[in-house]
Amino acid sequence: MNTMKAASKVARTTSFISDRTTFLLNWYANPYHTPIFVAKQKGWFEEENINLAVLETTNPSDVTEIIGAGAVPMGLKAMIHILAAKDRGIHMTSFGTLLDEPPTGLIYDKTKFDLKSFDDLKGKRVGYIGHFGKVMVEDLAKQAGVPLESFETVRVGMNITDAIMRGVVDTGIGFTNFQKLELEQLTGREAGLLRIDELNGLGCCCFCSIQYVAHNDYLANNPEKVAGFMRAVRRGTDFTIENPELAWEEMTIANPRLRTDLYQKIYQRTLPYFSRDLLNVQRDWEKVGQFCKHLGVLENEFDQHSIYTNEFVPSMGTPEVMPVTEGGILKKAASA
Protein backbone atom coordinates (compact mmCIF):
# COMPACT_ATOMS: atom_id res chain seq x y z
CA MET A 1 0.00 0.00 0.00
CA ASN A 2 1.50 3.37 -0.98
CA THR A 3 1.83 6.29 1.41
CA MET A 4 -1.25 8.15 0.18
CA LYS A 5 -3.54 5.09 0.33
CA ALA A 6 -2.31 4.20 3.81
CA ALA A 7 -2.80 7.75 5.09
CA SER A 8 -6.24 7.94 3.48
CA LYS A 9 -7.26 4.68 5.17
CA VAL A 10 -6.12 6.03 8.55
CA ALA A 11 -8.03 9.28 7.98
CA ARG A 12 -11.22 7.34 7.18
CA THR A 13 -11.06 4.77 9.97
CA THR A 14 -9.70 6.72 12.95
CA SER A 15 -12.44 6.89 15.57
CA PHE A 16 -10.99 9.04 18.35
CA ILE A 17 -11.58 12.78 18.52
CA SER A 18 -8.86 15.34 19.25
CA ASP A 19 -9.04 19.09 19.66
CA ARG A 20 -5.54 19.45 18.25
CA THR A 21 -4.83 21.01 14.87
CA THR A 22 -1.95 19.15 13.25
CA PHE A 23 0.64 20.89 11.10
CA LEU A 24 3.32 18.98 9.15
CA LEU A 25 6.75 20.56 8.61
CA ASN A 26 8.57 20.02 5.32
CA TRP A 27 11.62 18.54 7.11
CA TYR A 28 12.89 18.13 10.65
CA ALA A 29 12.45 21.24 12.81
CA ASN A 30 15.25 23.66 11.91
CA PRO A 31 15.91 27.44 11.76
CA TYR A 32 13.55 27.79 8.77
CA HIS A 33 10.63 27.09 11.10
CA THR A 34 11.43 29.67 13.77
CA PRO A 35 8.33 31.91 13.24
CA ILE A 36 6.01 28.94 13.74
CA PHE A 37 7.68 27.80 16.96
CA VAL A 38 7.87 31.37 18.25
CA ALA A 39 4.12 31.75 17.76
CA LYS A 40 3.55 28.44 19.55
CA GLN A 41 5.92 29.26 22.44
CA LYS A 42 4.33 32.69 22.90
CA GLY A 43 0.83 31.23 23.06
CA TRP A 44 -0.38 33.10 19.99
CA PHE A 45 -2.01 30.03 18.44
CA GLU A 46 -3.86 29.43 21.70
CA GLU A 47 -5.16 33.01 21.58
CA GLU A 48 -6.70 32.05 18.22
CA ASN A 49 -8.26 28.95 19.83
CA ILE A 50 -5.83 26.70 17.96
CA ASN A 51 -4.21 23.83 19.87
CA LEU A 52 -1.39 23.30 17.39
CA ALA A 53 0.57 20.05 17.19
CA VAL A 54 3.67 20.51 15.02
CA LEU A 55 4.82 17.30 13.31
CA GLU A 56 8.19 16.63 11.68
CA THR A 57 9.01 14.50 8.64
CA THR A 58 12.30 12.88 7.68
CA ASN A 59 11.25 12.64 4.04
CA PRO A 60 9.93 15.88 2.49
CA SER A 61 8.19 13.87 -0.24
CA ASP A 62 5.80 12.45 2.35
CA VAL A 63 4.21 15.87 2.98
CA THR A 64 2.41 15.91 -0.38
CA GLU A 65 1.00 12.43 0.14
CA ILE A 66 -0.09 12.93 3.75
CA ILE A 67 -1.78 16.32 3.27
CA GLY A 68 -3.19 15.19 -0.06
CA ALA A 69 -4.84 12.23 1.67
CA GLY A 70 -6.33 14.52 4.31
CA ALA A 71 -4.47 12.76 7.14
CA VAL A 72 -2.97 16.12 8.19
CA PRO A 73 -4.80 19.30 7.18
CA MET A 74 -1.95 21.84 6.89
CA GLY A 75 1.80 21.96 6.44
CA LEU A 76 4.74 23.34 4.50
CA LYS A 77 5.75 22.55 0.95
CA ALA A 78 8.00 24.00 -1.75
CA MET A 79 6.31 25.91 -4.55
CA ILE A 80 7.43 23.54 -7.30
CA HIS A 81 6.01 20.54 -5.42
CA ILE A 82 2.62 22.19 -4.99
CA LEU A 83 2.41 22.53 -8.76
CA ALA A 84 3.40 18.88 -9.15
CA ALA A 85 0.73 17.87 -6.65
CA LYS A 86 -1.93 19.70 -8.66
CA ASP A 87 -0.72 17.93 -11.79
CA ARG A 88 -1.22 14.58 -10.05
CA GLY A 89 -4.74 15.47 -8.96
CA ILE A 90 -3.79 16.18 -5.33
CA HIS A 91 -5.87 19.08 -4.11
CA MET A 92 -3.92 21.45 -1.90
CA THR A 93 -3.63 25.23 -1.88
CA SER A 94 -0.87 27.59 -0.80
CA PHE A 95 -2.31 30.19 1.59
CA GLY A 96 0.91 32.06 2.43
CA THR A 97 4.70 32.18 2.22
CA LEU A 98 7.09 31.28 5.03
CA LEU A 99 10.42 31.63 3.28
CA ASP A 100 11.51 33.21 0.02
CA GLU A 101 13.99 30.75 -1.45
CA PRO A 102 17.65 31.46 -0.66
CA PRO A 103 20.18 31.07 -3.51
CA THR A 104 20.11 27.41 -4.52
CA GLY A 105 22.62 25.47 -6.55
CA LEU A 106 25.37 22.91 -6.66
CA ILE A 107 27.53 23.08 -3.54
CA TYR A 108 31.03 21.63 -3.41
CA ASP A 109 34.37 21.68 -1.58
CA LYS A 110 36.41 24.42 -3.28
CA THR A 111 39.68 22.96 -2.05
CA LYS A 112 39.11 19.93 -4.29
CA PHE A 113 37.85 21.56 -7.51
CA ASP A 114 35.94 24.58 -8.79
CA LEU A 115 32.68 24.85 -10.70
CA LYS A 116 32.55 27.90 -12.94
CA SER A 117 30.20 26.51 -15.58
CA PHE A 118 28.03 23.47 -16.07
CA ASP A 119 30.69 21.99 -18.34
CA ASP A 120 32.87 21.52 -15.24
CA LEU A 121 30.55 18.73 -14.06
CA LYS A 122 32.05 16.25 -16.50
CA GLY A 123 33.38 13.25 -14.62
CA LYS A 124 31.62 14.29 -11.40
CA ARG A 125 29.00 12.56 -9.24
CA VAL A 126 26.09 14.96 -8.72
CA GLY A 127 23.75 14.54 -5.76
CA TYR A 128 20.11 15.57 -5.91
CA ILE A 129 17.26 15.66 -3.38
CA GLY A 130 14.35 14.24 -5.35
CA HIS A 131 12.88 13.84 -8.82
CA PHE A 132 12.83 17.54 -9.69
CA GLY A 133 16.48 17.98 -8.83
CA LYS A 134 17.47 15.24 -11.26
CA VAL A 135 15.28 16.72 -13.98
CA MET A 136 16.78 20.20 -13.47
CA VAL A 137 20.35 18.91 -13.60
CA GLU A 138 19.71 16.87 -16.75
CA ASP A 139 17.92 19.79 -18.42
CA LEU A 140 20.89 22.08 -17.73
CA ALA A 141 23.17 19.44 -19.22
CA LYS A 142 21.09 19.44 -22.40
CA GLN A 143 21.15 23.24 -22.53
CA ALA A 144 24.94 23.24 -22.11
CA GLY A 145 25.50 20.43 -24.59
CA VAL A 146 27.01 18.24 -21.87
CA PRO A 147 26.35 14.51 -22.51
CA LEU A 148 24.33 12.90 -19.70
CA GLU A 149 26.74 9.97 -19.66
CA SER A 150 29.67 12.31 -18.90
CA PHE A 151 28.55 12.68 -15.26
CA GLU A 152 26.61 10.58 -12.74
CA THR A 153 23.50 11.60 -10.79
CA VAL A 154 22.91 10.14 -7.32
CA ARG A 155 19.79 10.55 -5.19
CA VAL A 156 20.87 11.53 -1.66
CA GLY A 157 17.73 13.23 -0.35
CA MET A 158 18.26 16.16 1.99
CA ASN A 159 21.58 14.73 3.20
CA ILE A 160 23.81 16.38 0.61
CA THR A 161 26.42 17.63 3.09
CA ASP A 162 26.93 14.17 4.55
CA ALA A 163 27.07 12.62 1.06
CA ILE A 164 29.83 15.03 0.01
CA MET A 165 31.80 14.46 3.19
CA ARG A 166 31.56 10.66 2.84
CA GLY A 167 32.66 10.84 -0.78
CA VAL A 168 29.37 9.48 -2.15
CA VAL A 169 29.08 12.51 -4.45
CA ASP A 170 31.37 15.35 -5.50
CA THR A 171 28.69 18.03 -5.54
CA GLY A 172 24.97 18.32 -5.02
CA ILE A 173 21.96 20.59 -4.78
CA GLY A 174 21.78 22.68 -1.62
CA PHE A 175 21.08 26.15 -0.22
CA THR A 176 23.65 28.88 0.41
CA ASN A 177 22.31 29.54 3.93
CA PHE A 178 22.09 25.89 4.96
CA GLN A 179 24.05 23.08 3.26
CA LYS A 180 26.82 25.34 1.96
CA LEU A 181 27.36 26.78 5.43
CA GLU A 182 27.03 23.31 6.94
CA LEU A 183 29.73 21.94 4.62
CA GLU A 184 32.09 24.80 5.52
CA GLN A 185 31.51 24.44 9.25
CA LEU A 186 31.89 20.66 9.37
CA THR A 187 34.95 20.44 7.12
CA GLY A 188 36.68 23.71 8.00
CA ARG A 189 37.13 24.37 4.28
CA GLU A 190 35.66 26.88 1.84
CA ALA A 191 32.60 25.71 -0.09
CA GLY A 192 31.40 26.95 -3.45
CA LEU A 193 27.94 27.33 -5.01
CA LEU A 194 27.02 27.21 -8.70
CA ARG A 195 23.55 28.75 -8.75
CA ILE A 196 20.81 26.91 -10.62
CA ASP A 197 18.60 29.98 -11.03
CA GLU A 198 21.45 31.91 -12.69
CA LEU A 199 22.33 29.00 -14.97
CA ASN A 200 18.68 29.01 -16.10
CA GLY A 201 18.42 32.81 -16.27
CA LEU A 202 15.25 32.74 -14.16
CA GLY A 203 15.77 36.13 -12.57
CA CYS A 204 14.61 34.74 -9.22
CA CYS A 205 15.43 31.81 -7.02
CA CYS A 206 11.85 30.92 -6.21
CA PHE A 207 11.07 27.35 -7.26
CA CYS A 208 11.75 26.10 -3.73
CA SER A 209 10.17 28.98 -1.80
CA ILE A 210 8.47 27.43 1.24
CA GLN A 211 4.70 27.84 1.31
CA TYR A 212 1.98 27.27 3.89
CA VAL A 213 -0.39 24.71 2.35
CA ALA A 214 -3.70 23.12 3.25
CA HIS A 215 -5.90 20.43 1.79
CA ASN A 216 -8.60 22.15 -0.25
CA ASP A 217 -11.45 20.60 1.75
CA TYR A 218 -9.94 21.79 5.04
CA LEU A 219 -9.44 25.28 3.62
CA ALA A 220 -13.05 25.47 2.46
CA ASN A 221 -14.52 24.11 5.71
CA ASN A 222 -12.28 25.91 8.21
CA PRO A 223 -11.68 29.46 6.94
CA GLU A 224 -11.71 31.02 10.42
CA LYS A 225 -9.15 28.53 11.73
CA VAL A 226 -6.85 29.12 8.75
CA ALA A 227 -7.22 32.89 9.22
CA GLY A 228 -6.42 32.51 12.93
CA PHE A 229 -3.41 30.35 12.11
CA MET A 230 -2.07 33.07 9.81
CA ARG A 231 -2.66 35.80 12.39
CA ALA A 232 -0.53 33.83 14.85
CA VAL A 233 2.12 33.19 12.20
CA ARG A 234 2.07 36.91 11.34
CA ARG A 235 2.95 37.70 14.96
CA GLY A 236 5.62 34.99 15.03
CA THR A 237 7.19 36.32 11.84
CA ASP A 238 7.16 39.93 13.02
CA PHE A 239 8.73 38.93 16.32
CA THR A 240 11.43 36.86 14.58
CA ILE A 241 12.41 39.65 12.22
CA GLU A 242 12.26 42.43 14.81
CA ASN A 243 13.74 40.47 17.75
CA PRO A 244 15.98 37.83 16.16
CA GLU A 245 17.97 36.97 19.29
CA LEU A 246 14.88 36.56 21.45
CA ALA A 247 13.19 34.55 18.71
CA TRP A 248 16.15 32.18 18.47
CA GLU A 249 16.04 31.68 22.23
CA GLU A 250 12.38 30.66 21.95
CA MET A 251 13.25 28.30 19.07
CA THR A 252 15.98 26.56 21.01
CA ILE A 253 13.82 26.22 24.10
CA ALA A 254 11.30 24.37 21.93
CA ASN A 255 14.07 22.42 20.15
CA PRO A 256 17.13 22.12 22.45
CA ARG A 257 19.16 20.13 19.90
CA LEU A 258 19.37 23.29 17.77
CA ARG A 259 21.35 25.10 20.46
CA THR A 260 24.66 24.83 18.57
CA ASP A 261 26.95 27.31 16.83
CA LEU A 262 26.16 25.73 13.46
CA TYR A 263 22.39 26.07 13.73
CA GLN A 264 22.69 29.59 15.12
CA LYS A 265 24.74 30.58 12.05
CA ILE A 266 22.22 28.91 9.74
CA TYR A 267 19.49 30.89 11.50
CA GLN A 268 21.38 34.16 11.07
CA ARG A 269 21.91 33.45 7.37
CA THR A 270 18.23 32.55 7.00
CA LEU A 271 16.80 35.71 8.57
CA PRO A 272 16.89 37.81 5.35
CA TYR A 273 14.80 35.22 3.53
CA PHE A 274 11.78 35.09 5.84
CA SER A 275 8.84 36.55 3.96
CA ARG A 276 8.00 39.95 5.44
CA ASP A 277 4.46 40.07 4.09
CA LEU A 278 3.67 36.30 3.93
CA LEU A 279 2.04 36.83 0.55
CA ASN A 280 2.05 34.45 -2.38
CA VAL A 281 3.92 36.34 -5.12
CA GLN A 282 2.16 36.28 -8.49
CA ARG A 283 5.42 36.83 -10.39
CA ASP A 284 7.08 33.85 -8.71
CA TRP A 285 4.17 31.50 -9.36
CA GLU A 286 4.16 32.61 -12.99
CA LYS A 287 7.89 31.93 -13.40
CA VAL A 288 7.86 28.61 -11.57
CA GLY A 289 4.81 27.45 -13.51
CA GLN A 290 6.48 28.27 -16.82
CA PHE A 291 9.73 26.67 -15.62
CA CYS A 292 7.88 23.44 -14.77
CA LYS A 293 6.31 23.42 -18.20
CA HIS A 294 9.75 23.90 -19.76
CA LEU A 295 11.10 20.97 -17.74
CA GLY A 296 8.19 18.83 -18.94
CA VAL A 297 7.23 17.75 -15.41
CA LEU A 298 3.58 18.83 -15.74
CA GLU A 299 1.49 16.53 -17.89
CA ASN A 300 -1.79 18.42 -17.53
CA GLU A 301 -2.72 21.96 -18.51
CA PHE A 302 -3.92 24.14 -15.62
CA ASP A 303 -3.63 27.70 -14.35
CA GLN A 304 -0.77 27.87 -11.84
CA HIS A 305 -2.45 30.92 -10.27
CA SER A 306 -5.44 28.81 -9.25
CA ILE A 307 -3.56 26.93 -6.51
CA TYR A 308 -2.73 29.80 -4.20
CA THR A 309 -4.65 32.46 -2.30
CA ASN A 310 -3.79 35.51 -0.22
CA GLU A 311 -7.26 35.63 1.29
CA PHE A 312 -6.04 34.59 4.74
CA VAL A 313 -2.84 36.67 4.90
CA PRO A 314 -3.20 39.42 7.54
CA SER A 315 -1.79 42.91 7.16
CA MET A 316 1.88 43.48 7.92
CA GLY A 317 2.91 44.58 11.37
CA THR A 318 1.71 43.57 14.81
CA PRO A 319 0.96 46.74 16.84
CA GLU A 320 2.07 46.70 20.47
CA VAL A 321 -0.31 49.55 21.46
CA MET A 322 -3.71 50.66 20.27
CA PRO A 323 -3.89 53.82 18.10
CA VAL A 324 -4.75 57.08 19.89
CA THR A 325 -7.63 57.60 17.47
CA GLU A 326 -9.85 54.54 17.17
CA GLY A 327 -9.38 52.92 13.78
CA GLY A 328 -6.40 55.15 12.97
CA ILE A 329 -6.07 58.77 11.94
CA LEU A 330 -6.43 58.07 8.21
CA LYS A 331 -9.73 56.26 8.75
CA LYS A 332 -11.00 59.30 10.67
CA ALA A 333 -9.90 61.65 7.90
CA ALA A 334 -11.58 59.51 5.23
CA SER A 335 -14.91 59.60 7.06
CA ALA A 336 -14.81 63.35 7.66
C-alpha positions, 0 to 999 in steps of 0.5 A: 500500500503506498503512502497516500492510500495508507494515510487515506485509510487512517483518515477514514477509519480513525475513531478518536476525537482530538481538539488538536490542529496538526501541522506537518513541517517540510523537514525536521524542525530547523531554523527555517521554522522559527516563526512557527515555533515562536508563535507556539511558544508565545501562546499566539495560536492558543489566543486564536483557539488553535491547539497546534501540534507541530509534526516533523518529517524525515522525508519531504516527499511524504508531505504531499502524500499525507496532506493530499490524503487529508491525514494532516490538514496543513503543512509546509511545501516547496512551490514547485512541489505544490504545482506537481501535486496539482498535476497529479490530482492532489488538491492542496492550496498555498495560503501564504509564504514562510520563506523566500527561497535562498540562492540554490545550486550545486555546492562543493568543496572548493579545495578539491575543484571549482565549478565555474560553468556546467561543463565543469561537471564532466566526470563528477557525481552529482547529488540531488534531493528528489525527482525535480532535482534530477530533472533540473540537472539533466535539463541544464546538461542538455542546454549546455551540450554536456552529454548525460553519460559524462557525469553521474547523478545520485539521489541523496535526499536532503543529506547532501552535506553528509554525502559530500563528506563521505565521498558518495558525491562530488557536488549536489543541490543545496542552499547557500544559507544551509548546506553550503554553510554546513559543509564549511563548518563541518569540514573547516574548508571553503565551499562553493555554489554554482547557482541553478537559477542563474544558470537558467536565467530565471531572474529569481530563485523561487522554485523552492520557496516554502509555502503554507499549504492546506488540503482544499477541503480543510481550507473550504470548511475551516476558513476562520481557523486558517485565518487565525493560524495566519494571524498567529504566524504573522505575529511569530514572523514579526517577532522573529524579524524584529527580535531575532535573538529573542526569537532564536532563544524561543526556538531553542527552548522548543528544540534544544538540539538546535542550540549549537553554533552551526544552527545559530549561524544557519538561523542568522543566514536565514533571517533575510529570507523570511517573507516579510508580508507572507504573501504568495507572489504572483510573479514567482508563481508565474515563473515557476509554472512556466519553468515546470512546463519547460522541464516537462514535469507537468502533464496536464494543462492548468492555471498555476495561479489557481492553486494559491490564495492571499485571502487569509494573509493578515496585514503586515505589522503587529501593533504593540499599542492601540492607536490614539484615534480609534481605527487610525487617523487616516480612517477618521480623515476619510470619514470626515 
